[in-house]
């Protein structure tokens, strides 16, 4: 190779290296050997927009006037919104006749809670509940609300780690099923179920450490403070798991006639799905 050719190759090689370094500066930003990687992250409003990964979906009961048979939804980190119940107190259709016939202050009970996006104006998401059953259902719902708060914290921490959370679909799957045994075989008792079964489970569980290792295998490429965010995300995921286990401990809702309170003085009101903690998400 001639000296002139060698010199041109060296110039070309240097230009290529300078180009690569320019690209590197756009991808990396200060710190470590080449700095932590600048990964795509969502804003908090972007995380809030991750409300539902599936549903809410409602299946009607066999008896047309009984309301719903099964409601399902997969909750995302932005799903829980504090609000008062929107339940129509005159739905399902059989509830007015049931109040008169049994002298009980039946509630128009949400299957999927209003604060999880459940529609209180859609009879397929409502069922006829005794006051005691309606109160018992809050034990399940309140633990799920707490779990939603921890789900939010998990997403915020994972997002800060540089994990691409937009397509994770890590969430909470709810299934609220109305039993087939009823108070009677004739109206309106055939529209009142003896029990409900509420189930909460993880949807697409995550391993935060594995996600971080995939996003930034070299610790030198990770964002400043990544260890504390890893701990926060892992703890939040574990709290979601714990809270869902507590919710499932209250999964069976007794709606039998012998547990009803005929003296309840809220006979014509709907369920009151109001959280005890209006700042559950901490945002």
C-alpha positions as CSV (number, residue, x, y, z in Angstrom):
1,X,0.0,0.0,0.0
2,X,1.4,3.4,-0.9
3,X,1.9,6.1,1.8
4,X,-0.8,8.3,0.2
5,X,-3.3,5.4,0.2
6,X,-2.4,4.6,3.8
7,X,-3.0,8.2,4.8
8,X,-6.4,8.4,3.1
9,X,-7.4,5.2,4.9
10,X,-6.4,6.6,8.2
11,X,-8.4,9.8,7.5
12,X,-11.4,7.7,6.6
13,X,-11.0,5.5,9.7
14,X,-10.9,8.6,11.9
15,X,-14.0,10.1,10.3
16,X,-15.8,6.8,10.9
17,X,-14.7,6.8,14.6
18,X,-15.8,10.4,15.0
19,X,-19.2,9.5,13.5
20,X,-19.6,6.6,15.9
21,X,-18.6,8.8,18.8
22,X,-21.3,11.3,17.8
23,X,-23.9,8.6,17.7
24,X,-22.7,7.4,21.1
25,X,-23.1,10.9,22.6
26,X,-26.7,10.9,21.4
27,X,-27.4,7.6,23.1
28,X,-25.4,8.1,26.2
29,X,-25.5,11.0,28.6
30,X,-22.7,11.6,31.1
31,X,-21.4,9.3,33.9
32,X,-19.6,5.9,34.0
33,X,-17.2,5.0,31.2
34,X,-19.6,5.9,28.5
35,X,-22.5,7.1,30.6
36,X,-25.9,5.6,31.4
37,X,-28.0,4.7,28.4
38,X,-30.8,7.2,27.6
39,X,-33.7,4.8,27.2
40,X,-37.3,5.7,26.1
41,X,-39.3,6.5,29.2
42,X,-42.9,7.5,29.7
43,X,-44.1,10.6,31.5
44,X,-46.4,10.0,34.5
45,X,-49.3,10.9,32.3
46,X,-48.2,8.2,30.0
47,X,-48.2,5.7,32.8
48,X,-51.7,6.9,33.9
49,X,-52.9,6.2,30.3
50,X,-52.2,2.5,30.9
51,X,-55.6,1.9,32.4
52,X,-56.9,-1.4,31.1
53,X,-55.1,-4.2,29.3
54,X,-58.3,-6.1,28.8
55,X,-62.0,-5.2,29.3
56,X,-63.9,-4.3,31.3
57,X,-66.2,-7.1,29.9
58,X,-69.6,-8.0,31.1
59,X,-71.6,-11.2,30.6
60,X,-75.4,-11.2,31.3
61,X,-77.1,-13.6,33.7
62,X,-79.4,-16.3,32.4
63,X,-82.4,-14.5,33.9
64,X,-82.7,-11.3,31.9
65,X,-83.8,-9.2,35.0
66,X,-81.0,-10.5,37.2
67,X,-78.2,-8.3,35.8
68,X,-74.7,-9.8,35.3
69,X,-73.2,-13.3,35.5
70,X,-69.5,-12.5,35.1
71,X,-67.5,-9.3,34.8
72,X,-63.7,-9.3,34.0
73,X,-61.0,-6.7,33.6
74,X,-57.3,-6.5,33.6
75,X,-56.2,-3.4,35.5
76,X,-53.1,-1.4,34.5
77,X,-51.2,1.1,36.7
78,X,-53.6,4.0,35.8
79,X,-56.8,2.1,36.3
80,X,-57.8,3.1,39.8
81,X,-59.6,6.4,39.9
82,X,-61.3,7.6,43.2
83,X,-64.9,8.3,42.6
84,X,-68.3,7.8,44.1
85,X,-70.5,4.9,43.0
86,X,-72.4,5.5,39.7
87,X,-74.7,2.5,40.3
88,X,-78.3,2.9,39.1
89,X,-80.4,2.0,42.1
90,X,-83.2,0.7,39.9
91,X,-81.0,-1.9,38.2
92,X,-81.0,-4.8,37.6
93,X,-84.6,-4.8,36.6
94,X,-85.7,-7.2,39.4
95,X,-84.3,-5.2,42.3
96,X,-87.4,-3.0,42.8
97,X,-89.7,-5.9,43.0
98,X,-87.2,-7.7,45.3
99,X,-87.1,-4.8,47.7
100,X,-90.9,-4.8,47.9
101,X,-91.3,-8.6,48.1
102,X,-88.6,-9.3,50.8
103,X,-88.6,-6.0,52.6
104,X,-84.8,-5.8,52.4
105,X,-82.7,-2.8,51.4
106,X,-81.0,-4.5,48.5
107,X,-78.1,-2.8,46.9
108,X,-77.4,-2.4,43.2
109,X,-74.0,-3.9,43.6
110,X,-71.2,-3.4,41.1
111,X,-69.4,-6.6,39.9
112,X,-66.3,-4.6,38.7
113,X,-66.0,-1.7,41.1
114,X,-66.8,1.8,39.8
115,X,-63.3,2.9,40.8
116,X,-61.8,0.2,38.6
117,X,-63.9,1.4,35.6
118,X,-66.9,-0.8,36.2
119,X,-70.1,0.7,34.6
120,X,-72.9,1.2,37.2
121,X,-75.4,2.1,34.4
122,X,-75.0,-1.2,32.7
123,X,-77.1,-3.9,34.3
124,X,-74.7,-6.6,33.1
125,X,-72.2,-5.2,35.6
126,X,-74.7,-5.1,38.5
127,X,-76.2,-7.7,40.7
128,X,-78.7,-7.7,43.6
129,X,-76.8,-7.7,46.9
130,X,-78.0,-7.7,50.5
131,X,-76.5,-4.8,52.6
132,X,-74.2,-7.3,54.4
133,X,-73.0,-8.8,51.1
134,X,-72.3,-5.3,49.7
135,X,-70.2,-4.5,52.8
136,X,-68.4,-7.8,52.6
137,X,-67.4,-7.1,49.0
138,X,-65.6,-4.0,50.1
139,X,-63.0,-6.1,51.9
140,X,-62.0,-7.6,48.5
141,X,-62.2,-4.3,46.6
142,X,-60.2,-2.3,49.2
143,X,-57.3,-4.7,49.0
144,X,-57.4,-4.5,45.2
145,X,-57.3,-0.7,45.5
146,X,-54.2,-1.0,47.7
147,X,-52.7,-3.4,45.1
148,X,-53.4,-0.9,42.3
149,X,-51.5,1.8,44.3
150,X,-48.5,-0.6,44.5
151,X,-48.8,-1.4,40.8
152,X,-48.5,2.3,40.1
153,X,-45.3,2.5,42.2
154,X,-43.8,-0.5,40.5
155,X,-44.4,1.1,37.1
156,X,-42.9,4.4,38.1
157,X,-39.8,2.8,39.5
158,X,-39.4,0.5,36.5
159,X,-39.8,3.4,34.2
160,X,-37.1,5.3,36.0
161,X,-34.8,2.3,35.6
162,X,-35.2,2.7,31.8
163,X,-37.3,-0.5,31.4
164,X,-39.8,0.0,28.6
165,X,-43.0,-0.3,30.5
166,X,-45.5,0.7,27.8
167,X,-45.9,-2.9,26.5
168,X,-45.4,-4.9,29.6
169,X,-49.1,-5.4,30.3
170,X,-48.1,-6.4,33.9
171,X,-51.4,-5.8,35.7
172,X,-54.2,-7.2,37.9
173,X,-56.8,-9.5,36.4
174,X,-60.2,-9.4,38.2
175,X,-63.0,-11.9,37.7
176,X,-66.3,-11.4,39.6
177,X,-68.7,-14.3,39.1
178,X,-72.3,-14.6,40.3
179,X,-73.3,-18.0,41.6
180,X,-76.0,-20.1,40.0
181,X,-77.9,-21.0,43.2
182,X,-80.7,-18.5,43.9
183,X,-83.1,-17.5,46.6
184,X,-86.0,-19.0,44.8
185,X,-87.0,-20.6,41.5
186,X,-89.6,-18.0,40.8
187,X,-89.3,-14.2,40.4
188,X,-87.9,-12.1,42.0
189,X,-86.0,-14.6,44.1
190,X,-84.6,-16.3,41.0
191,X,-82.7,-13.1,40.2
192,X,-80.9,-13.1,43.6
193,X,-77.8,-15.3,43.8
194,X,-76.7,-17.0,47.0
195,X,-73.1,-16.0,46.5
196,X,-70.4,-14.3,44.4
197,X,-66.8,-15.3,43.9
198,X,-64.3,-12.6,43.4
199,X,-60.8,-13.5,42.1
200,X,-57.7,-11.3,41.7
201,X,-54.5,-12.5,40.1
202,X,-51.3,-11.2,38.5
203,X,-51.5,-10.7,34.7
204,X,-48.2,-11.2,33.0
205,X,-46.0,-11.2,36.1
206,X,-42.6,-9.6,35.9
207,X,-39.1,-10.1,37.3
208,X,-37.7,-6.6,37.6
209,X,-34.1,-7.7,37.8
210,X,-34.4,-9.7,34.6
211,X,-36.1,-6.8,32.9
212,X,-33.3,-4.5,34.0
213,X,-30.6,-6.9,32.9
214,X,-32.2,-7.1,29.4
215,X,-32.6,-3.3,29.1
216,X,-29.1,-2.5,30.4
217,X,-26.8,-5.5,30.8
218,X,-23.8,-3.4,31.8
219,X,-24.4,-1.6,35.2
220,X,-22.2,1.2,33.8
221,X,-25.0,1.9,31.3
222,X,-27.7,2.3,33.9
223,X,-29.2,5.5,35.2
224,X,-27.9,7.1,38.3
225,X,-29.6,5.7,41.5
226,X,-30.6,2.5,39.7
227,X,-30.1,0.3,42.8
228,X,-32.7,2.2,44.9
229,X,-35.2,2.2,42.0
230,X,-34.6,-1.6,41.6
231,X,-35.3,-2.1,45.3
232,X,-38.4,0.1,45.1
233,X,-39.8,-1.7,42.0
234,X,-39.2,-5.1,43.5
235,X,-40.8,-4.2,46.8
236,X,-43.8,-2.8,45.0
237,X,-44.3,-5.9,42.9
238,X,-44.0,-8.1,46.1
239,X,-46.6,-5.9,47.8
240,X,-49.0,-6.3,44.8
241,X,-48.7,-10.1,45.3
242,X,-49.3,-9.9,49.0
243,X,-52.3,-7.6,48.7
244,X,-53.9,-9.8,46.1
245,X,-53.5,-12.8,48.4
246,X,-55.3,-10.8,51.1
247,X,-58.1,-9.8,48.6
248,X,-58.6,-13.5,47.7
249,X,-58.9,-14.4,51.3
250,X,-62.2,-12.4,51.1
251,X,-63.2,-13.8,47.7
252,X,-66.4,-15.6,48.6
253,X,-69.3,-13.2,49.2
254,X,-72.3,-14.6,51.1
255,X,-75.5,-13.2,49.7
256,X,-77.9,-15.8,51.2
257,X,-81.3,-14.8,52.4
258,X,-80.6,-15.8,56.0
259,X,-77.8,-13.3,56.1
260,X,-79.9,-10.4,54.9
261,X,-80.9,-7.5,57.1
262,X,-84.5,-6.6,56.6
263,X,-84.3,-3.6,58.8
264,X,-81.6,-1.8,56.8
265,X,-82.7,1.8,56.4
266,X,-80.9,2.4,53.1
267,X,-83.3,0.4,51.1
268,X,-83.4,2.5,48.0
269,X,-79.7,3.5,47.7
270,X,-77.0,1.9,45.6
271,X,-73.6,0.6,46.7
272,X,-71.2,3.2,47.9
273,X,-67.8,2.3,46.4
274,X,-65.8,5.1,48.0
275,X,-62.2,4.4,49.0
276,X,-61.0,5.0,52.6
277,X,-57.8,6.5,51.2
278,X,-58.3,9.1,48.5
279,X,-54.6,9.3,48.0
280,X,-53.9,5.6,47.6
281,X,-51.7,6.1,44.5
282,X,-49.5,8.6,46.3
283,X,-49.6,10.9,43.3
